[in-house]
Amino acid sequence: MKRQLFYALAAMAAFLPVSCASTSKTGADSVSPFEKVGLNGSEVPYTVLAKTNDGVEIQNGGYGSDACAHPTDSSLFYLVTDRGPNIDFKGNSGKGKMFPFSSYAPRIGLFKINKDGSVSLVKEITLKSPDGKEITGLPNPNGKGATGEIAYDLDGNILGTDEYGLDSEGIVAMKDGTFWISDEYGPHIVHYDADGKQIERISPFGMDTGKRHLPAVLARRRANRGMEGLAITPDEKTLVGIMQSTLFNPSKKEISNKQLVRIVTFDIKTGSTKQYAYIQNKETDSTCGITALSNTEFVVIERDGKFSGEKEAHKYLFKIDLKDATDITGENPESKEGLLINGKTLEQCTTEEIEAAGIKPVKKEFLVDLVEYLPNKYPHDKLEGLWILDSNTIAVANDNDFAINVENNQLVQKKLPGTGRIDNDVIYVIKLPRSLR
């Protein structure tokens, strides 16, 4: 790939203007700043890392890989980035990812909804290793959560790996000021202190990252399709993570049930885990966010990866309940295949075979399709973050991939089809017709 030269912008530290709308589904006024966000949304502020000579803007934003409420202040919320600006790229050593800013540290943003419904950044927290050094979003080395992805720089040279690297996708904010973040490499669940320094890294059995582990079968996640969402139960005792897609278990060629997604729970005190079967509506969908309503009930995102301005699209929210679902861990959480049915992994079994074996999948209830609900048809491709505002109100966020995309192995601007506008991170507020609880 021809090297694309960058120039730094003086506006690095200054946020761009934020737009907001104050319309609601009923048109009624409200004193709540979140309701003033409305159905047209409020943009998340960002700076610009750089522009290419072709005018492609790389945003120092990328917030929206997940979201969560501030545990004590309802006017605040957190958003998390993923591993940093990157695009699919084919280099001399094969397919991989190009990282225009390989030193970029994944980060947490604390944001505030202002009285007029606009969004302001309060502070950023970069993620750090146990010794306090900023990590990167580069892939992990073998034995530490490697996915097989090759990382390239702008010249097509192979970059190194990062033992503490994270492709962050799920976030939980605790009342003690610490954070738990899930990712798509290991997949890992990592505990960070209030300053972003790693306290503990929990990974599937077989990975040398710490004393406590997740079920070994989760290591068979697809590259870039790891633990996409993370929630905490209201009692703050149990983490609940959801995988984005079906595991390649035992392998990509051998799986048949591409609608089966695993949910994993982790008891923070004891380290014990459970797993549950979630059945997607379509095998091409992604489950991309989860937030708790109770110790067993949650709201999840299930979506395609399409722009509504280009193709028929759907961005679903479901209410789910784990209460009557069967734990599918099996006898040994260190088993690489997990629970078997007649010698087959669950991913090799049809949903009918799974249910015939006495396994009850997670119960799910449709709530809303944002493409149908929002006036702008939810123009973004990646709905990934959500949090609960009250008993019938949900806030959601999109991941704009730092406003970059790839065409013909080249870096291009990510735009909303049919509009010519850059795909920015936007917060929307959804009022449901009935209570979630």
Residue pairs with C-beta under 8 A, 6 or more apart in sequence:
1 89
1 91
1 98
1 154
1 156
1 409
1 410
3 154
3 155
4 52
4 53
4 54
4 56
4 100
4 154
4 410
4 411
5 52
5 53
6 50
6 51
6 52
6 58
6 100
7 50
7 51
8 50
9 47
9 48
9 49
9 50
9 51
11 47
11 48
12 47
12 48
12 49
12 60
13 47
14 47
15 45
15 46
15 47
15 120
15 121
16 45
16 46
16 47
18 42
18 43
18 44
18 45
18 118
18 119
18 120
19 42
19 43
19 118
20 36
20 37
20 38
20 41
20 42
20 43
20 116
20 117
20 118
20 119
21 36
21 37
21 38
21 39
21 40
21 41
21 42
21 117
22 36
22 37
22 38
22 116
22 117
23 38
23 39
23 40
23 375
24 30
24 35
24 38
24 39
24 431
25 39
25 431
26 431
30 36
33 75
33 113
33 114
33 115
33 116
33 117
34 113
34 117
34 389
34 393
34 395
34 429
35 117
35 393
35 429
35 431
36 115
36 116
36 117
37 113
37 117
37 119
37 395
37 427
37 428
37 429
38 117
38 429
39 373
39 374
39 375
39 376
39 428
39 429
40 374
40 375
40 376
40 428
41 376
41 426
41 427
41 428
42 113
42 117
42 118
42 119
42 426
42 427
43 119
43 424
43 425
43 426
43 427
44 61
44 63
44 64
44 79
44 109
44 111
44 119
44 397
44 424
44 425
44 426
44 427
45 61
45 119
45 120
45 121
46 59
46 60
46 61
46 63
46 424
46 425
47 59
47 60
47 61
48 57
48 58
48 59
48 60
49 58
49 59
49 60
49 85
49 101
49 104
49 402
50 58
50 100
50 101
51 57
51 58
52 58
52 411
55 413
56 404
56 411
56 412
56 413
57 403
57 413
57 422
58 85
58 100
58 101
58 402
58 403
58 404
59 400
59 402
59 403
59 424
60 402
61 81
61 400
61 402
61 403
61 424
61 425
62 81
62 82
62 84
62 85
62 399
62 400
62 401
62 402
62 403
62 425
63 79
63 80
63 81
63 109
63 111
63 397
63 399
63 425
64 79
64 382
64 384
64 385
64 397
64 398
64 399
64 400
64 425
65 79
65 80
65 81
65 82
65 168
65 169
65 170
65 384
65 385
65 399
66 79
66 80
66 168
66 169
66 170
66 171
66 228
66 229
66 230
66 289
66 384
66 385
66 397
67 77
67 78
67 79
67 80
67 171
67 289
67 385
67 386
67 387
67 395
67 396
67 397
68 77
68 78
68 171
68 172
68 173
68 291
68 385
68 387
69 76
69 77
69 78
69 173
69 387
69 388
69 389
70 76
70 77
70 78
70 110
70 173
71 173
71 174
71 175
72 175
74 389
75 112
75 113
76 110
76 111
76 112
76 113
76 122
77 110
77 111
77 113
77 387
77 395
78 108
78 109
78 110
78 111
78 171
78 173
78 179
79 108
79 109
79 111
79 171
79 385
79 397
79 425
80 106
80 107
80 108
80 109
80 168
80 169
80 170
80 171
80 181
81 106
81 107
81 109
81 168
82 106
82 137
82 167
82 168
82 169
82 184
82 399
83 104
83 106
83 136
83 137
83 138
83 165
83 166
83 167
83 168
84 99
84 101
84 102
84 104
84 105
84 106
84 136
84 137
84 402
85 99
85 100
85 101
85 104
85 401
85 402
85 404
86 97
86 98
86 99
86 100
86 137
87 97
87 98
87 100
87 404
87 405
87 406
87 411
88 95
88 96
88 97
88 98
88 406
89 95
89 96
89 97
89 98
89 152
89 156
89 406
89 409
90 96
90 409
91 98
91 150
91 152
91 156
91 158
92 156
93 150
93 158
94 150
95 150
96 149
96 150
96 151
96 152
97 149
97 150
97 151
97 152
98 151
98 152
98 153
98 154
98 156
98 411
99 137
99 138
99 151
99 152
99 153
99 159
100 154
100 404
100 411
102 136
102 138
102 151
102 153
102 159
103 136
104 136
104 137
105 126
105 127
105 128
105 134
105 135
105 136
105 137
106 126
106 127
106 135
106 136
106 137
106 166
106 167
106 168
107 124
107 125
107 126
107 127
107 196
108 124
108 125
108 127
108 171
108 179
108 181
108 196
109 121
109 123
109 124
109 125
110 121
110 122
110 123
110 124
110 125
111 119
111 120
111 121
111 122
112 119
112 120
112 121
112 122
113 119
113 427
114 120
119 427
125 179
125 192
125 194
125 195
125 196
126 134
126 196
127 134
127 135
127 166
127 168
127 181
127 190
127 192
127 196
127 198
128 134
128 135
128 192
128 195
128 196
128 197
128 198
129 135
129 163
129 164
129 197
129 198
130 164
130 197
130 198
130 199
132 197
135 162
135 164
135 165
135 166
135 198
136 162
136 165
137 162
137 165
137 166
137 167
137 168
138 151
138 159
138 160
138 161
138 162
138 165
139 146
139 147
139 149
139 151
139 161
139 162
139 165
139 185
140 146
140 147
140 161
140 162
140 163
140 165
140 185
140 186
141 161
141 162
141 163
143 207
143 208
144 161
144 163
144 186
144 203
144 207
144 208
144 209
145 185
145 186
145 187
145 188
145 203
145 207
145 209
146 161
146 185
147 184
147 185
147 223
147 224
148 223
149 223
149 224
150 158
151 158
151 159
151 160
151 161
152 158
152 159
153 159
164 198
164 201
165 185
166 181
166 183
166 185
166 188
166 190
167 183
167 184
167 185
167 224
167 226
168 181
168 182
168 183
169 182
169 183
169 184
169 226
169 227
169 228
169 229
169 230
169 244
169 384
170 181
170 182
170 183
170 227
170 228
170 229
170 230
170 231
170 241
170 242
170 289
170 290
171 179
171 180
171 181
171 182
171 230
172 179
172 180
172 181
172 230
172 231
172 232
172 239
173 179
174 180
174 232
174 236
175 236
177 193
177 194
178 191
178 192
178 193
178 194
178 199
179 191
179 192
179 194
179 196
180 189
180 190
180 191
180 192
180 230
180 232
180 239
181 189
181 190
181 192
181 230
182 188
182 189
182 190
182 226
182 227
182 228
182 229
182 230
182 241
183 189
183 190
183 226
183 227
184 221
184 223
184 224
184 225
184 226
184 227
184 228
184 244
185 226
186 203
186 204
186 207
186 209
186 214
186 218
186 219
186 226
187 203
187 204
187 214
187 218
187 219
187 221
187 226
187 227
187 241
187 243
188 201
188 202
188 203
188 209
188 227
189 201
189 202
189 203
189 214
189 227
189 230
189 239
189 241
189 266
190 198
190 200
190 201
190 202
191 198
191 199
191 200
191 201
191 202
192 198
192 199
193 199
200 210
200 212
201 209
201 210
202 209
202 210
202 212
202 213
202 214
202 266
203 209
203 210
203 213
203 214
204 213
204 214
204 215
204 216
204 217
204 218
204 219
205 213
205 214
205 215
205 216
205 219
205 333
205 334
206 216
206 219
206 334
206 336
207 213
207 219
212 271
213 271
213 333
213 334
214 264
214 266
214 273
215 264
215 273
215 275
215 329
215 333
215 334
215 338
216 333
216 334
216 335
216 336
216 338
217 247
217 249
217 262
217 275
217 335
217 336
217 337
217 338
218 227
218 243
218 247
218 262
218 264
219 336
220 247
220 248
220 249
220 250
220 336
221 227
221 243
221 244
221 245
221 247
221 248
222 244
222 245
222 246
222 247
222 248
222 252
225 243
225 244
225 245
225 286
226 243
226 244
227 241
227 242
227 243
227 244
227 264
228 242
228 243
228 244
228 286
228 287
228 288
228 289
228 384
229 241
229 242
229 287
229 288
229 289
229 290
229 300
229 301
230 239
230 240
230 241
230 242
230 290
231 239
231 240
231 241
231 290
231 291
231 292
231 298
232 238
232 239
232 240
232 292
233 240
233 292
233 294
233 295
234 292
234 294
234 295
235 295
236 268
237 267
237 268
237 269
237 295
238 265
238 266
238 267
238 268
238 295
239 265
239 266
239 268
240 263
240 264
240 265
240 266
240 290
240 292
240 298
240 322
241 263
241 264
241 265
241 266
241 290
242 261
242 262
242 263
242 264
242 278
242 287
242 289
242 290
242 300
243 261
243 262
243 263
243 264
243 287
244 261
244 286
244 287
244 288
245 258
245 261
245 286
245 287
246 255
246 257
246 258
246 259
246 260
246 261
246 283
246 347
247 255
247 262
247 347
248 255
248 347
249 255
249 337
249 338
249 345
249 346
249 347
249 348
250 336
250 337
250 345
250 347
250 348
254 348
255 345
255 347
255 348
256 347
256 348
256 349
256 350
257 346
257 347
257 348
257 349
257 350
257 351
257 354
258 283
258 284
259 279
259 280
259 281
259 282
259 283
259 285
259 351
260 277
260 278
260 279
260 280
260 346
260 347
260 351
260 354
261 277
261 278
261 279
261 280
261 287
262 275
262 276
262 277
262 278
262 328
263 275
263 276
263 277
263 278
263 290
263 322
263 362
264 273
264 274
264 275
264 276
265 273
265 274
265 275
265 276
265 322
266 272
266 273
267 273
273 329
273 333
274 327
274 329
275 327
275 328
275 329
275 338
276 322
276 325
276 326
276 327
276 328
276 361
276 362
277 325
277 326
277 328
277 346
277 354
277 359
277 361
277 362
278 287
278 300
278 320
278 361
278 362
278 364
279 351
279 361
279 362
279 364
280 287
280 302
281 302
281 316
282 304
284 304
285 302
285 303
285 304
286 302
286 303
286 304
286 305
287 300
287 301
287 302
288 301
288 302
288 303
288 382
288 383
288 384
289 300
289 301
289 383
289 384
289 385
289 386
290 298
290 299
290 300
290 301
291 298
291 299
291 386
291 387
291 388
292 298
292 388
293 299
293 319
293 388
293 436
293 437
294 437
296 321
296 322
296 323
297 319
297 320
297 321
297 322
297 323
297 437
298 319
298 320
298 321
298 322
299 317
299 318
299 319
299 320
299 367
299 386
299 388
299 394
299 436
300 317
300 318
300 320
300 364
301 315
301 316
301 317
301 383
301 384
301 386
301 396
302 316
302 317
302 318
303 314
303 315
303 316
303 382
303 383
304 313
304 314
304 315
305 381
305 382
306 312
306 313
306 381
307 313
307 379
307 380
307 381
307 416
307 417
308 371
308 377
308 378
308 379
309 377
309 379
309 416
309 417
309 418
309 419
310 417
310 418
313 371
313 377
313 378
313 381
314 369
314 371
315 369
315 370
315 371
315 378
315 383
316 366
316 367
316 368
316 369
316 370
317 367
317 368
317 369
317 370
317 386
317 394
317 396
317 430
318 364
318 365
318 366
318 367
319 364
319 365
319 367
319 436
320 362
320 363
320 364
320 365
321 362
321 363
321 364
322 362
323 363
324 360
324 363
325 360
325 361
325 362
325 363
326 358
326 359
326 360
326 361
328 338
328 339
328 346
328 359
329 338
329 339
330 338
330 339
330 340
337 345
338 345
338 346
339 345
339 346
341 349
341 353
341 354
341 357
341 359
344 353
346 354
346 359
349 357
351 361
354 361
355 361
367 432
367 436
368 430
368 432
370 378
370 383
370 396
370 428
370 430
371 377
371 378
373 430
374 428
378 428
379 416
379 417
379 419
379 423
380 398
380 400
380 416
380 423
380 426
381 398
381 423
382 398
382 399
382 400
382 401
383 396
383 398
384 397
384 398
384 399
385 396
385 397
385 398
385 399
386 394
386 395
386 396
386 397
387 394
387 395
388 394
388 436
389 395
389 429
391 435
391 436
391 437
392 431
392 432
392 433
392 434
392 435
392 436
393 429
393 430
393 431
393 432
394 429
394 430
394 432
394 436
395 427
395 428
395 429
395 430
396 427
396 428
396 429
396 430
397 425
397 426
397 427
397 428
398 423
398 425
398 426
399 425
400 414
400 422
400 423
400 424
400 425
401 414
401 423
403 413
403 414
403 422
403 423
403 424
404 411
404 412
404 413
404 414
405 411
405 412
405 413
405 414
406 412
413 422
414 422
414 423
415 421
415 422
415 423
416 422
416 423
